[in-house]
Amino acid sequence: MTQAGRQGSPRNGSGRGGNERNNSQQRSTQGGGFSGGSRGGTGKRAAGFGGDRPHRAPKPREERFIDPDLAGDQQGRAPEGARGAKPSSRKPAARKPGAKKAPGTPGAPKQKPRTGAPGAAASRAFGSERFGQNLGPIRKPSRKKGPRGEVPQSELHDADGVRLQKVMASAGVASRRVCEEMIAEGRVEVDGQVVTELGMRVDPKTAVIHVDGLRIQLDENLVYMVFNKPKGVVSTMEDPEGRPCISDFLKSNKNTGERLFHVGRLDVATEGLLLLTNDGELANRLTHPSYEVPKTYLVQVRGPFPQGVGAQLKSGVELEDGFANVDSFRLVDSTPGHVLIEVVLHSGKNRIVRRLFDAVGFPVQRLVRVKVGPIGLGDQRQGSIRNLGKQEVGHLLASVGL
């Protein structure tokens, strides 16, 4: 096969051979024979693709104005002029059964409930706090207080004070803008009075501010701490006999310069939670029996433990200083020879848990206090001391009506 034949073969349908083949076909229709065309011969352009006309760039597509208010109709169609838009597959609301009926009437579609209020986490008091435990909504104290008289907001305003939202933001409640929203929603109280005016000014040294019932502690000199007391440590700051005491564990703490005192006591053999603070008013209320602050203990005794003993502890046991009982009783775990029980009581009598279990014939083998009021140990390791978070302090103050 000659070179011209090879160039005109189907294998070489593009390029030079392809142009010559097209030219030969056109000439054969006019009576001429086959001859190889040159590189500048007529090709596709001569066969109806423009010939020798000059090339013109395509005109740019004129963008059509789209009214945003009329961008899409109620039928779910894409806006007119939208390039590549596909019609919506969502069923129109007007075609749903009962769509035109008023909410709450028979046959009307049910509305989906909202999953949480918008911005609930951001608008929670101390919601962005990194330390401490999230104790949830505030719980009202058990002690009932008398009615408080209404005080005009103008009397709470201090012209020389600081704006309320700024005081709240400085205390770490939330950002200033969120604090303004809290005030406008009526969630903030100043000296027991709900405040809704954004221009309110207060004196941070004397004002008592609550957000959602949570007390904001504005005195930076007050300290609140939790100590996980080990067994064998005496519940005193100093011991004349030289036994291990609380001050031995405070040496490595940054608040060693503060004069702290413990709230209540735990005997030498008892382990667990012990509150340390320099807030005298809080300490007095936590230990006063009229506030009935609950305390939670884990008690280990020998097993098996009969069923009727728990009911006996809840109904009351006679001790040498009168009747005493537990508020709740729950069996946590049981192993051969040992039983772990959780009890809650508000009595502050000396060695009350040990004496109660001795009275029913089950001496305590190990005793750990895990919670006082709303404050719990959690996973805090034994012998360590930690500062309470601001949210925890607010819950602790609210538990005794502060």
GIHUFEN-V786376 format. One line per field, one symbol per residue. phi: phi as a letter, one per 30 degrees, with the letter a starting at -180 (. if undefined). psi: psi as a letter, one per 30 degrees, with the letter a starting at -180 (. if undefined). burial: 1 if it has 9 or more other ideal C-beta (glycine too) atoms within 8 Angstrom, else 0. A space follows every 10 residues. Layout:
BEGIN
phi = ???
psi = ???
burial = ???
END
This chain:
BEGIN
phi = .ddddddcdd dcdciddddd dddddddddc jdddbddddc ddbddddjck icdddcdddd dddddcdddc dbdddidddd jddidcdddd deddcddidd ddejddiddd dddddiddid ddcddhdcdd cicdciddcd dddccddcdd cddddddcdc dceddddddd didadddddd dddddiccbb hicdcbcddd cbcedcdccb bhicdcdcdd ddbbbbccdd djcddbdbbd didebdddcc dccdcddddc bdcibbdedc cjdbdbacdd ddddddcddd dhddbcbccc bdcdcddddd dddddkbdcd cjdbacdbbb dcabbejbbc bcbbacdcdd hddddddddc ibddcbbbcc abidcbdicd ddicbbdddd dddddddddc ic
psi = kleeeefglf fhflbeeeee eeeeeefffg fllkkkllfg lkbeefgggf bgkkkkkkkk kkkkkkkffg ekafggllkk fkkgkkkkfk kkeffkkgef kkkflkfkkk kkkkikkkge eegkkhfgkf llkjgalkkk lfkkllkkkk kkffffkjfg akkeeeeeef fgealeeeee eeeffggkkj hgkkkfkfgk kljfffkjkk jhfkkjjfjf fkkklkkjkl kfkkilekkf fglkaeffff egkfhffkjl lkjalklefk lakkkklgje eeeeeefkff fhkkkkkkkk lklljlefee eeeeekkkaf gaklllelkk jelkljfkkk kkkklfkglk heeeeefefg gikkekkkkf kjbfklebgk lkflklkkle eeeeeeeffg g.
burial = 0000011110 0100001111 1111011100 0000001000 1010111000 0000000000 0000010000 0000010110 0000000000 0100010010 1000000100 0000000000 0111111010 0100000100 1010000000 1010011100 1111111110 1011010111 1110000111 0010100101 1111001011 1101111100 0111111110 0011100010 0010110011 0010100001 1111010001 1111111110 0110110000 1011111111 1010100011 1111001010 0001111010 1001000111 1111110000 0111111111 0101001111 1111111000 0001100111 1111111111 10
END
